[in-house]
């Protein structure tokens, strides 16, 4: 027995057994490092997130006035948890409408994205939007003032209204600019007001029916000052002398 243990064949047999045991240990399903198993599970965890992001236009906005699109849209992304979290925090992607090759008129356009990692799947809501492309026009309009004089307290009147600035720049589609009947501010005077009205008031562009026209105003508000004071009236005074005191003179003054 001692000769067998000391022989080279014995050690070769033991080495073969150890090699076979290691082979079956590694290749058998469910057997292996717990740490490797946990790492594998972590790498396959997925996550979903919905992000509200601004919608950008790829168009010549100096030449064309574009309406009908939302300022922001929602995108839902799904993929590896760490990547979804990083994308949601950094928002290092863009959602856009490519309008460069489109003519004047209405168009149904698909929202596209750029910058998302290829490991992420996504869906955009809405997927399509309808835009209206028109020639861009800019004009200046004088600002009218429209207020209810019935709001004044009894016996009071208004003076000359001051508006600053008294003109505004209006930008929009040529078809919308053509609809404008007047640009106006409508100060809301409190009922029974007795003192000067002095406030910033919103500017509106209205058509002939009094409806708001879809244009951009610059500035959007103006300063309106309406002097309000008690009514006054000028009357003449006739003086008649009584008596014969020719050596007496009189003078009259009034603070009114």
Backbone as CSV, one residue per row, in Angstrom:
resi,resn,N_x,N_y,N_z,CA_x,CA_y,CA_z,C_x,C_y,C_z
1,UNK,0.837,-1.206,0.000,0.000,0.000,0.000,0.871,1.255,0.000
2,UNK,1.930,1.213,0.767,2.829,2.352,0.846,3.480,2.608,-0.495
3,UNK,3.757,1.510,-1.226,4.372,1.665,-2.534,3.405,2.327,-3.512
4,UNK,2.132,2.000,-3.367,1.128,2.588,-4.280,1.011,4.085,-4.043
5,UNK,0.962,4.483,-2.755,0.814,5.899,-2.419,2.007,6.701,-2.910
6,UNK,3.189,6.107,-2.843,4.397,6.826,-3.239,4.645,6.793,-4.746
7,UNK,3.823,6.093,-5.476,4.061,5.964,-6.916,3.530,7.177,-7.673
8,UNK,4.090,7.407,-8.863,3.652,8.519,-9.723,2.233,8.325,-10.225
9,UNK,1.828,7.076,-10.425,0.463,6.816,-10.912,-0.583,7.267,-9.913
10,UNK,-0.287,7.128,-8.656,-1.254,7.529,-7.623,-1.491,9.042,-7.667
11,UNK,-0.384,9.786,-7.756,-0.528,11.251,-7.799,-1.216,11.713,-9.090
12,UNK,-0.982,11.032,-10.166,-1.649,11.375,-11.425,-3.147,11.139,-11.320
13,UNK,-3.526,10.050,-10.645,-4.949,9.735,-10.466,-5.636,10.794,-9.596
14,UNK,-4.965,11.205,-8.518,-5.536,12.239,-7.635,-5.713,13.550,-8.402
15,UNK,-4.737,13.921,-9.220,-4.825,15.161,-10.001,-5.992,15.109,-10.975
16,UNK,-6.197,13.945,-11.586,-7.307,13.792,-12.531,-8.643,13.945,-11.819
17,UNK,-8.759,13.376,-10.643,-10.011,13.493,-9.879,-10.311,14.946,-9.521
18,UNK,-9.274,15.669,-9.097,-9.464,17.088,-8.740,-9.898,17.906,-9.955
19,UNK,-9.296,17.614,-11.104,-9.644,18.354,-12.321,-11.085,18.091,-12.720
20,UNK,-11.493,16.801,-12.621,-12.882,16.469,-12.963,-13.860,17.132,-12.003
21,UNK,-13.519,17.196,-10.733,-14.417,17.827,-9.742,-14.583,19.325,-10.030
22,UNK,-13.485,19.998,-10.348,-13.552,21.427,-10.665,-14.383,21.680,-11.919
23,UNK,-14.240,20.770,-12.906,-14.986,20.940,-14.152,-16.489,20.867,-13.899
24,UNK,-16.912,19.853,-13.174,-18.345,19.698,-12.903,-18.874,20.789,-11.977
25,UNK,-18.042,21.292,-11.083,-18.458,22.362,-10.159,-18.774,23.649,-10.915
26,UNK,-17.896,23.955,-11.877,-18.074,25.205,-12.621,-19.219,25.103,-13.616
27,UNK,-19.373,23.964,-14.282,-20.346,23.840,-15.365,-21.747,23.500,-14.891
28,UNK,-21.906,23.033,-13.668,-23.238,22.656,-13.183,-24.088,23.896,-12.952
29,UNK,-25.337,23.994,-13.527,-26.217,25.156,-13.315,-26.533,25.354,-11.846
30,UNK,-26.554,26.632,-11.408,-26.895,26.949,-10.025,-25.736,26.846,-9.084
31,UNK,-24.567,26.390,-9.563,-23.401,26.273,-8.703,-22.388,27.317,-9.129
32,UNK,-21.880,28.089,-8.220,-20.902,29.115,-8.547,-20.924,30.215,-7.533
33,UNK,-20.265,31.270,-7.867,-20.125,32.392,-6.946,-21.444,33.126,-6.781
34,UNK,-21.844,33.349,-5.552,-23.052,34.127,-5.257,-22.903,35.550,-5.741
35,UNK,-21.716,36.092,-5.650,-21.459,37.457,-6.088,-21.670,37.589,-7.585
36,UNK,-21.181,36.603,-8.382,-21.371,36.656,-9.828,-22.844,36.589,-10.179
37,UNK,-23.598,35.766,-9.447,-25.031,35.641,-9.700,-25.745,36.953,-9.440
38,UNK,-25.390,37.617,-8.344,-26.022,38.891,-8.002,-25.699,39.966,-9.038
39,UNK,-24.429,39.959,-9.504,-24.043,40.936,-10.511,-24.829,40.734,-11.798
40,UNK,-25.054,39.458,-12.164,-25.803,39.171,-13.374,-27.235,39.653,-13.260
41,UNK,-27.864,39.434,-12.094,-29.240,39.868,-11.888,-29.353,41.381,-11.928
42,UNK,-28.350,42.072,-11.343,-28.378,43.530,-11.311,-28.302,44.117,-12.710
43,UNK,-27.483,43.515,-13.560,-27.288,44.066,-14.892,-28.528,43.929,-15.761
44,UNK,-29.443,43.010,-15.423,-30.632,42.796,-16.244,-31.858,43.508,-15.691
45,UNK,-31.749,44.274,-14.601,-32.886,45.010,-14.051,-33.234,46.164,-14.984
46,UNK,-34.504,46.250,-15.388,-34.950,47.325,-16.272,-35.867,48.279,-15.523
47,UNK,-36.031,49.455,-16.095,-36.832,50.495,-15.457,-37.507,51.325,-16.538
48,UNK,-38.636,51.935,-16.181,-39.377,52.790,-17.116,-39.590,54.155,-16.471
49,UNK,-39.514,55.218,-17.261,-39.733,56.577,-16.746,-40.353,57.432,-17.846
50,UNK,-41.226,58.363,-17.436,-41.851,59.305,-18.367,-41.314,60.704,-18.090
51,UNK,-40.842,61.368,-19.130,-40.205,62.683,-19.015,-40.971,63.689,-19.870
52,UNK,-41.228,64.865,-19.304,-41.806,65.971,-20.070,-40.665,66.846,-20.575
53,UNK,-40.571,66.986,-21.887,-39.429,67.691,-22.481,-39.914,68.728,-23.498
54,UNK,-39.132,69.808,-23.704,-39.513,70.832,-24.694,-39.431,70.284,-26.114
55,UNK,-40.329,70.778,-26.966,-40.341,70.387,-28.375,-39.689,71.496,-29.202
56,UNK,-38.641,71.146,-29.927,-37.893,72.124,-30.708,-38.311,72.088,-32.177
57,UNK,-38.109,73.218,-32.867,-38.440,73.327,-34.283,-37.170,73.439,-35.109
58,UNK,-37.087,72.663,-36.151,-36.030,72.820,-37.144,-36.668,73.490,-38.359
59,UNK,-36.588,74.841,-38.380,-37.250,75.626,-39.421,-36.647,77.019,-39.457
60,UNK,-36.918,77.752,-40.518,-36.481,79.141,-40.649,-37.535,80.024,-39.985
61,UNK,-37.393,80.219,-38.665,-38.410,80.956,-37.908,-38.336,82.458,-38.152
62,UNK,-37.280,82.936,-38.796,-37.217,84.352,-39.168,-38.064,84.639,-40.409
63,UNK,-38.312,83.625,-41.189,-39.082,83.776,-42.428,-40.516,83.286,-42.277
64,UNK,-40.709,82.263,-41.431,-42.033,81.659,-41.299,-42.532,81.753,-39.860
65,UNK,-43.848,81.884,-39.731,-44.504,81.901,-38.417,-45.259,80.582,-38.289
66,UNK,-44.924,79.803,-37.263,-45.415,78.427,-37.138,-46.276,78.299,-35.891
67,UNK,-47.469,77.749,-36.058,-48.400,77.548,-34.946,-48.932,76.119,-34.972
68,UNK,-49.611,75.745,-33.868,-50.286,74.452,-33.810,-49.545,73.373,-33.054
69,UNK,-48.304,73.604,-32.683,-47.511,72.576,-32.003,-47.462,72.850,-30.500
70,UNK,-47.377,71.802,-29.672,-47.246,72.006,-28.224,-45.828,72.416,-27.863
71,UNK,-45.703,73.200,-26.808,-44.366,73.610,-26.370,-43.605,72.448,-25.736
72,UNK,-44.348,71.516,-25.098,-43.719,70.364,-24.450,-44.492,69.092,-24.789
73,UNK,-43.776,67.967,-24.827,-44.390,66.659,-25.061,-43.811,65.663,-24.059
74,UNK,-44.435,64.476,-23.982,-43.980,63.447,-23.043,-43.316,62.303,-23.797
75,UNK,-42.201,61.847,-23.248,-41.508,60.691,-23.801,-41.323,59.662,-22.687
76,UNK,-41.687,58.413,-22.962,-41.515,57.320,-22.003,-40.340,56.470,-22.454
77,UNK,-39.345,56.317,-21.591,-38.149,55.541,-21.919,-38.094,54.294,-21.050
78,UNK,-37.471,53.230,-21.585,-37.337,51.977,-20.841,-36.008,51.334,-21.194
79,UNK,-35.353,50.760,-20.167,-34.068,50.127,-20.380,-33.385,49.848,-19.054
80,UNK,-32.064,49.629,-19.063,-31.326,49.395,-17.819,-31.594,50.499,-16.801
81,UNK,-31.832,50.095,-15.551,-32.270,51.042,-14.519,-31.327,52.230,-14.372
82,UNK,-30.031,51.964,-14.319,-29.066,53.050,-14.124,-29.094,54.024,-15.296
83,UNK,-29.251,53.509,-16.507,-29.267,54.354,-17.698,-30.541,55.199,-17.763
84,UNK,-31.665,54.612,-17.379,-32.931,55.356,-17.351,-32.851,56.496,-16.342
85,UNK,-32.311,56.207,-15.158,-32.179,57.235,-14.122,-31.277,58.377,-14.587
86,UNK,-30.149,58.035,-15.199,-29.220,59.064,-15.677,-29.857,59.924,-16.770
87,UNK,-30.597,59.298,-17.666,-31.251,60.044,-18.755,-32.323,60.973,-18.215
88,UNK,-33.076,60.496,-17.240,-34.129,61.328,-16.643,-33.519,62.532,-15.927
89,UNK,-32.391,62.351,-15.275,-31.768,63.445,-14.520,-31.077,64.462,-15.429
90,UNK,-30.415,63.998,-16.469,-29.645,64.902,-17.329,-30.450,65.435,-18.513
91,UNK,-31.410,64.635,-18.988,-32.216,64.988,-20.167,-31.325,65.451,-21.323
92,UNK,-30.284,64.673,-21.568,-29.319,65.019,-22.618,-29.759,64.462,-23.977
93,UNK,-30.988,64.798,-24.356,-31.540,64.403,-25.648,-32.467,65.524,-26.126
94,UNK,-32.863,65.473,-27.384,-33.742,66.496,-27.953,-34.924,65.850,-28.661
95,UNK,-36.087,66.486,-28.532,-37.268,66.112,-29.299,-37.549,67.256,-30.268
96,UNK,-37.803,66.948,-31.536,-37.882,68.029,-32.521,-38.846,67.696,-33.664
97,UNK,-39.248,68.757,-34.368,-40.010,68.651,-35.614,-39.134,69.174,-36.746
98,UNK,-38.941,68.381,-37.766,-38.155,68.808,-38.922,-39.103,69.403,-39.967
99,UNK,-39.092,70.748,-40.075,-40.005,71.455,-40.980,-39.273,72.127,-42.134
100,UNK,-37.999,71.856,-42.279,-37.169,72.608,-43.221,-37.643,72.489,-44.676
101,UNK,-38.132,71.332,-45.061,-38.491,71.118,-46.468,-39.990,71.245,-46.723
102,UNK,-40.735,71.785,-45.753,-42.188,71.886,-45.899,-42.592,73.255,-46.428
103,UNK,-43.668,73.288,-47.200,-44.159,74.527,-47.797,-45.167,75.197,-46.867
104,UNK,-45.642,76.389,-47.263,-46.664,77.097,-46.498,-47.957,76.287,-46.493
105,UNK,-48.601,76.228,-45.331,-49.847,75.477,-45.194,-49.818,74.580,-43.976
106,UNK,-50.794,73.664,-43.882,-50.888,72.735,-42.758,-50.194,71.424,-43.095
107,UNK,-49.501,70.871,-42.085,-48.779,69.618,-42.276,-48.870,68.774,-41.004
108,UNK,-49.021,67.457,-41.193,-48.976,66.514,-40.075,-47.557,65.953,-40.014
109,UNK,-46.875,66.211,-38.901,-45.444,65.921,-38.812,-45.166,65.014,-37.615
110,UNK,-44.270,64.055,-37.804,-43.881,63.152,-36.721,-42.810,63.798,-35.845
111,UNK,-42.969,63.634,-34.537,-41.956,64.111,-33.588,-40.807,63.106,-33.549
112,UNK,-39.593,63.598,-33.660,-38.419,62.731,-33.659,-37.512,63.066,-32.481
113,UNK,-36.567,62.142,-32.217,-35.629,62.349,-31.111,-34.205,62.192,-31.598
114,UNK,-33.304,62.809,-30.856,-31.881,62.620,-31.090,-31.160,62.696,-29.753
115,UNK,-30.151,61.829,-29.576,-29.354,61.866,-28.356,-29.639,60.767,-27.362
116,UNK,-30.706,59.976,-27.561,-30.997,58.893,-26.621,-30.023,57.734,-26.826
117,UNK,-29.642,57.083,-25.728,-28.775,55.918,-25.790,-29.477,54.788,-26.544
118,UNK,-28.725,54.049,-27.349,-29.305,52.987,-28.175,-29.847,51.826,-27.347
119,UNK,-29.464,51.727,-26.076,-29.978,50.654,-25.220,-31.383,50.954,-24.703
120,UNK,-31.862,52.171,-24.934,-33.183,52.558,-24.448,-34.224,52.420,-25.550
121,UNK,-35.405,51.922,-25.172,-36.559,51.989,-26.057,-37.416,53.163,-25.599
122,UNK,-38.214,53.729,-26.518,-38.968,54.927,-26.148,-40.262,55.023,-26.949
123,UNK,-41.193,55.803,-26.407,-42.413,56.173,-27.128,-42.718,57.625,-26.798
124,UNK,-43.146,58.393,-27.809,-43.419,59.823,-27.649,-44.920,60.056,-27.764
125,UNK,-45.435,60.885,-26.882,-46.866,61.197,-26.890,-47.062,62.705,-26.846
126,UNK,-47.714,63.303,-27.869,-48.240,62.649,-29.075,-47.121,62.273,-30.041
127,UNK,-47.411,61.326,-30.914,-46.410,60.896,-31.882,-46.359,61.844,-33.078
128,UNK,-47.536,62.383,-33.449,-47.637,63.325,-34.565,-48.330,64.602,-34.102
129,UNK,-48.001,65.731,-34.722,-48.706,66.993,-34.476,-48.987,67.657,-35.824
130,UNK,-50.040,68.478,-35.855,-50.385,69.227,-37.056,-49.947,70.675,-36.878
131,UNK,-49.089,71.142,-37.757,-48.567,72.507,-37.666,-49.075,73.336,-38.844
132,UNK,-49.149,74.635,-38.623,-49.549,75.573,-39.672,-48.375,76.507,-39.955
133,UNK,-47.856,76.463,-41.165,-46.700,77.270,-41.559,-47.183,78.424,-42.435
134,UNK,-46.892,79.655,-42.008,-47.311,80.837,-42.757,-46.138,81.817,-42.867
135,UNK,-46.250,82.719,-43.830,-45.242,83.762,-43.974,-45.258,84.659,-42.739
136,UNK,-44.092,84.972,-42.224,-43.969,85.774,-41.005,-44.027,87.271,-41.350
137,UNK,-44.877,88.015,-40.622,-45.040,89.452,-40.838,-44.921,90.170,-39.502
138,UNK,-44.268,91.338,-39.503,-44.145,92.170,-38.300,-44.600,93.590,-38.627
139,UNK,-45.497,94.134,-37.771,-45.988,95.506,-37.956,-46.084,96.199,-36.603
140,UNK,-46.136,97.538,-36.664,-46.343,98.329,-35.450,-47.760,98.889,-35.456
141,UNK,-48.391,98.850,-34.263,-49.753,99.354,-34.109,-49.807,100.340,-32.952
142,UNK,-50.622,101.383,-33.120,-50.904,102.293,-32.004,-51.833,101.588,-31.021
143,UNK,-51.685,101.920,-29.745,-52.489,101.286,-28.696,-53.666,102.186,-28.335
144,UNK,-54.882,101.676,-28.516,-56.086,102.389,-28.092,-56.406,102.037,-26.645
145,UNK,-57.161,102.929,-25.987,-57.579,102.699,-24.600,-59.102,102.640,-24.560
146,UNK,-59.627,101.586,-23.957,-61.073,101.399,-23.874,-61.432,101.079,-22.424
147,UNK,-62.181,101.983,-21.781,-62.585,101.742,-20.395,-64.008,102.245,-20.182
148,UNK,-64.614,101.809,-19.087,-66.003,102.131,-18.777,-66.069,103.393,-17.920
149,UNK,-66.549,104.488,-18.503,-66.645,105.744,-17.757,-67.739,105.702,-16.696
150,UNK,-68.627,104.733,-16.795,-69.674,104.604,-15.779,-69.102,104.174,-14.429
151,UNK,-67.841,103.742,-14.418,-67.214,103.348,-13.149,-66.830,104.554,-12.300
152,UNK,-66.792,105.754,-12.891,-66.411,106.952,-12.134,-67.465,107.290,-11.086
153,UNK,-66.998,107.810,-9.950,-67.921,108.295,-8.921,-68.713,109.473,-9.477
154,UNK,-69.893,109.665,-8.949,-70.753,110.752,-9.413,-70.054,112.097,-9.216
155,UNK,-70.059,112.924,-10.254,-69.448,114.242,-10.169,-67.979,114.261,-10.530
156,UNK,-67.427,113.120,-10.983,-66.002,113.051,-11.342,-65.850,112.863,-12.848
157,UNK,-64.684,113.267,-13.343,-64.413,113.170,-14.772,-62.958,112.755,-14.992
158,UNK,-62.659,112.321,-16.221,-61.296,111.905,-16.564,-60.614,112.976,-17.403
159,UNK,-59.276,112.992,-17.277,-58.475,113.884,-18.102,-57.895,113.133,-19.290
160,UNK,-56.816,113.657,-19.843,-56.175,113.039,-21.008,-55.411,111.786,-20.585
161,UNK,-55.731,110.668,-21.210,-55.098,109.389,-20.872,-53.679,109.327,-21.431
162,UNK,-52.753,108.814,-20.609,-51.361,108.646,-21.037,-51.047,107.154,-21.125
163,UNK,-50.520,106.705,-22.274,-50.145,105.305,-22.492,-48.667,105.253,-22.842
164,UNK,-47.914,104.406,-22.141,-46.474,104.320,-22.380,-46.010,102.855,-22.368
165,UNK,-45.447,102.389,-23.503,-45.356,103.053,-24.803,-46.715,103.071,-25.490
166,UNK,-46.880,103.976,-26.437,-48.179,104.109,-27.096,-48.276,103.313,-28.398
167,UNK,-47.198,102.576,-28.744,-47.243,101.652,-29.880,-46.600,100.331,-29.465
168,UNK,-47.001,99.246,-30.131,-46.417,97.930,-29.859,-46.083,97.249,-31.180
169,UNK,-45.144,96.292,-31.119,-44.776,95.500,-32.288,-45.595,94.218,-32.295
170,UNK,-46.221,93.934,-33.423,-47.068,92.746,-33.555,-46.461,91.828,-34.613
171,UNK,-46.245,90.561,-34.246,-45.664,89.576,-35.161,-46.589,88.377,-35.263
172,UNK,-46.748,87.865,-36.486,-47.600,86.698,-36.669,-47.665,86.286,-38.121
173,UNK,-48.525,85.303,-38.388,-48.757,84.885,-39.764,-49.427,86.020,-40.528
174,UNK,-49.109,86.127,-41.810,-49.671,87.207,-42.624,-51.190,87.200,-42.575
175,UNK,-51.791,86.011,-42.585,-53.253,85.910,-42.554,-53.823,86.406,-41.234
176,UNK,-53.096,86.229,-40.127,-53.568,86.690,-38.819,-53.392,88.200,-38.676
177,UNK,-52.272,88.716,-39.146,-52.043,90.167,-39.091,-53.147,90.902,-39.849
178,UNK,-53.588,90.321,-40.962,-54.628,90.956,-41.778,-55.970,91.023,-41.045
179,UNK,-56.166,90.186,-40.038,-57.432,90.172,-39.296,-57.523,91.287,-38.254
180,UNK,-56.398,91.886,-37.887,-56.380,92.835,-36.770,-57.171,94.095,-37.117
181,UNK,-58.148,94.407,-36.280,-58.927,95.639,-36.423,-58.345,96.751,-35.551
182,UNK,-57.883,96.380,-34.351,-57.262,97.356,-33.459,-56.448,96.640,-32.397
183,UNK,-55.490,97.357,-31.846,-54.715,96.891,-30.693,-55.120,97.772,-29.526
184,UNK,-55.535,97.161,-28.439,-56.210,97.923,-27.391,-55.819,97.429,-26.004
185,UNK,-55.930,98.340,-25.035,-55.861,97.970,-23.615,-57.210,98.312,-22.995
186,UNK,-57.642,97.482,-22.052,-58.940,97.687,-21.410,-58.750,97.776,-19.898
187,UNK,-58.400,98.969,-19.394,-58.224,99.125,-17.945,-59.532,98.816,-17.211
188,UNK,-59.418,98.083,-16.123,-60.587,97.730,-15.311,-60.687,98.714,-14.145
189,UNK,-61.459,99.782,-14.342,-61.596,100.811,-13.302,-62.542,100.323,-12.203
190,UNK,-62.124,100.453,-10.934,-63.010,100.060,-9.830,-64.276,100.918,-9.821
191,UNK,-65.376,100.331,-9.416,-66.639,101.071,-9.348,-66.535,102.193,-8.323
192,UNK,-66.947,103.395,-8.732,-66.924,104.544,-7.831,-65.555,105.158,-7.651
193,UNK,-64.651,104.967,-8.587,-63.283,105.479,-8.459,-63.278,107.012,-8.449
194,UNK,-62.428,107.588,-7.563,-62.344,109.046,-7.414,-60.927,109.580,-7.620
195,UNK,-59.962,108.677,-7.784,-58.565,109.110,-7.914,-57.969,108.558,-9.203
196,UNK,-56.806,109.066,-9.556,-56.158,108.709,-10.822,-55.865,107.212,-10.906
197,UNK,-56.172,106.612,-12.047,-55.862,105.207,-12.329,-54.466,105.148,-12.923
198,UNK,-53.580,104.282,-12.359,-52.179,104.245,-12.783,-51.670,102.810,-12.649
199,UNK,-51.723,102.026,-13.744,-51.369,100.606,-13.674,-50.818,100.100,-15.003
200,UNK,-50.167,98.890,-14.937,-49.787,98.150,-16.138,-51.008,97.362,-16.611
201,UNK,-51.270,97.412,-17.916,-52.461,96.756,-18.461,-52.059,95.879,-19.650
202,UNK,-52.699,94.712,-19.754,-52.421,93.757,-20.829,-52.894,94.298,-22.176
203,UNK,-52.051,94.134,-23.206,-52.387,94.579,-24.565,-53.051,93.426,-25.322
204,UNK,-54.084,93.751,-26.108,-54.792,92.747,-26.896,-54.894,93.187,-28.354
205,UNK,-54.756,92.222,-29.256,-55.008,92.461,-30.680,-56.358,91.838,-31.007
206,UNK,-57.308,92.651,-31.494,-58.680,92.189,-31.710,-59.078,92.330,-33.175
207,UNK,-59.953,91.408,-33.621,-60.515,91.538,-34.961,-61.772,92.397,-34.907
208,UNK,-62.464,92.539,-36.026,-63.622,93.427,-36.086,-64.785,92.941,-35.228
209,UNK,-64.757,91.661,-34.831,-65.802,91.110,-33.965,-65.411,91.129,-32.492
210,UNK,-64.245,91.714,-32.198,-63.798,91.799,-30.814,-63.128,90.547,-30.298
211,UNK,-62.805,89.603,-31.183,-62.145,88.368,-30.771,-60.626,88.526,-30.862
212,UNK,-59.919,87.829,-29.957,-58.460,87.920,-29.914,-57.829,87.262,-31.139
213,UNK,-56.855,87.942,-31.728,-56.135,87.418,-32.888,-54.866,86.723,-32.401
214,UNK,-54.535,85.586,-33.018,-53.393,84.777,-32.595,-52.086,85.355,-33.139
215,UNK,-51.533,86.328,-32.406,-50.273,86.974,-32.777,-49.435,87.174,-31.518
216,UNK,-48.184,87.583,-31.719,-47.281,87.875,-30.609,-47.124,89.384,-30.473
217,UNK,-47.281,89.891,-29.242,-47.203,91.329,-28.975,-45.949,91.651,-28.168
218,UNK,-45.280,92.724,-28.532,-44.084,93.155,-27.809,-44.093,94.682,-27.669
219,UNK,-44.234,95.207,-26.420,-44.392,94.468,-25.168,-45.819,93.925,-25.011
220,UNK,-45.995,93.040,-24.034,-47.311,92.451,-23.800,-48.168,93.314,-22.884
221,UNK,-47.540,94.229,-22.139,-48.279,95.157,-21.284,-47.749,96.570,-21.500
222,UNK,-48.603,97.570,-21.234,-48.185,98.976,-21.294,-48.669,99.674,-20.030
223,UNK,-48.057,100.823,-19.746,-48.429,101.595,-18.557,-49.528,102.587,-18.931
224,UNK,-50.630,102.528,-18.191,-51.781,103.388,-18.476,-52.047,104.292,-17.275
225,UNK,-52.152,105.599,-17.554,-52.467,106.578,-16.508,-53.677,107.400,-16.953
226,UNK,-54.744,107.319,-16.147,-55.975,108.051,-16.450,-56.241,109.031,-15.311
227,UNK,-56.016,110.337,-15.523,-56.306,111.323,-14.465,-57.811,111.363,-14.178
228,UNK,-58.168,111.330,-12.895,-59.575,111.396,-12.480,-59.704,112.477,-11.413
229,UNK,-60.637,113.397,-11.614,-60.815,114.505,-10.665,-62.282,114.911,-10.639
230,UNK,-62.644,115.701,-9.604,-64.017,116.179,-9.485,-64.295,117.197,-10.587
231,UNK,-65.491,117.159,-11.074,-65.859,118.071,-12.157,-65.819,119.517,-11.675
232,UNK,-65.403,120.433,-12.555,-65.361,121.863,-12.235,-66.078,122.635,-13.331
233,UNK,-66.490,123.862,-12.986,-67.219,124.692,-13.943,-66.831,126.147,-13.755
234,UNK,-66.611,126.846,-14.847,-66.274,128.265,-14.778,-67.559,129.105,-14.866
235,UNK,-67.678,130.048,-13.956,-68.841,130.964,-13.955,-68.324,132.401,-13.913
236,UNK,-69.078,133.296,-14.488,-68.703,134.718,-14.486,-69.329,135.415,-13.283
237,UNK,-68.650,136.423,-12.757,-69.131,137.190,-11.602,-69.337,138.635,-12.038
238,UNK,-70.533,139.130,-11.862,-70.853,140.527,-12.173,-70.943,141.323,-10.873
239,UNK,-70.178,142.360,-10.764,-70.156,143.203,-9.562,-70.905,144.507,-9.835
240,UNK,-71.775,144.882,-8.901,-72.529,146.139,-9.014,-72.254,147.018,-7.801
241,UNK,-71.932,148.232,-8.061,-71.621,149.174,-6.976,-72.902,149.849,-6.491
242,UNK,-73.004,149.950,-5.167,-74.112,150.684,-4.546,-73.539,151.807,-3.695
243,UNK,-74.151,152.917,-3.685,-73.648,154.056,-2.911,-72.827,155.000,-3.779
244,UNK,-72.414,156.122,-3.148,-71.715,157.172,-3.892,-70.300,157.408,-3.384
245,UNK,-69.677,156.339,-2.773,-68.329,156.529,-2.220,-67.318,156.420,-3.351
246,UNK,-67.004,157.547,-3.957,-66.112,157.550,-5.115,-64.640,157.444,-4.744
247,UNK,-64.290,157.693,-3.460,-62.875,157.643,-3.068,-62.468,156.272,-2.514
248,UNK,-63.294,155.244,-2.706,-62.983,153.887,-2.213,-62.800,152.943,-3.395
249,UNK,-61.718,152.123,-3.332,-61.472,151.111,-4.383,-61.491,149.712,-3.764
250,UNK,-61.878,148.717,-4.569,-61.984,147.339,-4.081,-61.246,146.391,-5.043
251,UNK,-60.735,145.298,-4.472,-60.145,144.220,-5.298,-60.670,142.885,-4.785
252,UNK,-60.811,141.900,-5.698,-61.354,140.590,-5.331,-60.399,139.499,-5.821
253,UNK,-60.213,138.478,-4.987,-59.383,137.317,-5.348,-60.144,136.043,-5.011
254,UNK,-59.836,134.992,-5.763,-60.500,133.709,-5.515,-59.480,132.586,-5.632
255,UNK,-59.604,131.586,-4.761,-58.725,130.406,-4.818,-59.279,129.332,-5.748
256,UNK,-60.461,129.527,-6.272,-61.107,128.524,-7.108,-60.653,128.684,-8.549
